[in-house]
Amino acid sequence: MGNFGNDGQAATIAEIKAQMDVLGWKQPDLVAASGVPTSSLHRYLAGTRDIPLPVVVEIARALGLTHIELFKRAQRQLDAGSSESRTRRK
């Protein structure tokens, strides 16, 4: 996922899982809707393999989002985490 980094990847995965929860989906549902192979999706969601941008686009579309919205949600999660860690250090 380029320069988004490990934290960005983790936040993106968390947002994918959160949207799956909203929809009441399990991995097989996302596989069916996105066309991403089961073994690949499992590795992506486990964080053991980077998610290529074209796959993020397909996953987001399957979840009813754009990839931009998915990344914005992930960024908000990162920003919230940064705010919390700054508050704890004071």
C-alpha positions as CSV (number, residue, x, y, z in Angstrom):
1,M,0.0,0.0,0.0
2,G,2.9,2.3,-0.7
3,N,3.9,5.0,1.8
4,F,0.8,4.6,3.9
5,G,3.0,2.4,6.2
6,N,2.3,-0.4,8.6
7,D,0.1,1.7,10.9
8,G,-1.9,2.8,7.8
9,Q,-2.2,-0.8,6.7
10,A,-3.4,-1.9,10.1
11,A,-5.9,1.0,10.3
12,T,-7.2,0.1,6.8
13,I,-7.6,-3.5,7.8
14,A,-9.5,-2.4,10.9
15,E,-11.8,-0.3,8.8
16,I,-12.5,-3.1,6.4
17,K,-13.3,-5.4,9.4
18,A,-15.5,-2.7,10.9
19,Q,-17.5,-2.3,7.7
20,M,-17.8,-6.0,7.4
21,D,-19.3,-6.0,10.9
22,V,-21.8,-3.2,10.0
23,L,-22.9,-5.3,7.0
24,G,-23.0,-8.5,9.1
25,W,-20.4,-10.1,6.8
26,K,-17.9,-12.8,7.3
27,Q,-14.9,-13.4,5.1
28,P,-16.8,-15.6,2.7
29,D,-19.3,-12.8,2.1
30,L,-16.5,-10.4,1.2
31,V,-14.8,-13.0,-1.0
32,A,-18.1,-13.4,-3.0
33,A,-18.7,-9.7,-3.3
34,S,-15.2,-8.6,-4.1
35,G,-13.8,-11.6,-6.1
36,V,-10.6,-11.6,-4.0
37,P,-9.5,-15.2,-3.5
38,T,-10.1,-16.6,0.0
39,S,-6.5,-17.3,0.8
40,S,-5.4,-13.9,-0.3
41,L,-8.2,-12.1,1.6
42,H,-7.3,-14.1,4.7
43,R,-3.6,-13.0,4.5
44,Y,-4.6,-9.4,3.8
45,L,-7.0,-9.2,6.8
46,A,-4.4,-11.0,9.0
47,G,-1.9,-8.3,8.1
48,T,0.6,-10.9,6.8
49,R,0.5,-9.5,3.3
50,D,0.2,-5.9,2.0
51,I,-3.0,-5.2,0.2
52,P,-2.4,-3.9,-3.3
53,L,-4.2,-0.8,-4.3
54,P,-6.4,-2.5,-7.0
55,V,-7.5,-5.0,-4.4
56,V,-8.3,-2.2,-1.9
57,V,-10.5,-0.6,-4.6
58,E,-12.4,-3.9,-5.1
59,I,-12.8,-4.6,-1.4
60,A,-14.0,-1.0,-0.8
61,R,-16.5,-1.2,-3.7
62,A,-17.8,-4.5,-2.4
63,L,-18.3,-2.9,1.0
64,G,-20.2,0.0,-0.5
65,L,-17.4,2.5,-0.1
66,T,-14.8,4.1,-2.3
67,H,-11.2,3.4,-1.6
68,I,-10.8,7.1,-0.8
69,E,-13.5,6.9,1.9
70,L,-11.9,3.7,3.3
71,F,-8.5,5.5,3.5
72,K,-10.1,8.6,5.0
73,R,-11.6,6.4,7.7
74,A,-8.3,4.7,8.4
75,Q,-6.6,8.1,8.6
76,R,-9.1,9.4,11.1
77,Q,-8.4,6.3,13.2
78,L,-4.7,7.0,13.0
79,D,-5.3,10.7,13.9
80,A,-7.4,9.7,16.8
81,G,-4.7,7.4,18.0
82,S,-2.1,10.1,17.7
83,S,-4.3,12.5,19.7
84,E,-4.7,9.9,22.5
85,S,-0.9,9.2,22.7
86,R,-0.1,12.9,22.9
87,T,-2.7,13.3,25.7
88,R,-1.2,10.4,27.6
89,R,2.3,11.9,27.4
90,K,1.3,15.2,29.0
